[in-house]
Amino acid sequence: MRPDHTAATQCLTGTIPAFKPTARASDTATIRQSLRAQFMAAASWISCQMERRRSRRALVEMTDDQLKDIGLSRGEAHSEYMRHLWD
């Protein structure tokens, strides 16, 4: 029998050896650090998006005089407010 057929034969005959994970403490710590870093990056991104949303909402709630002071028109403020979060 060819070596590449061994796994197929084991599967058909039901003699596949049991999978035993060999997680080491260093591997677990590395995975935990990676997951923590990904969580922190996601939390930071969400925080940034929420701040951007608050800023855009405050821009729309400004009076015409306040908008004039910063050099924007009502239409430009509304256009900024309507932009997608990821823009």
Buried (B, 14 or more C-beta within 10 A) or exposed (E): EEEEEEEEEEEEEEEEEEEEEEEEEEEEEEEEEEEEEEEEEEEEEEEEEEEBEEEBEEBEEBEEEEBEEEEBEEEEBEEBBEEEEEE
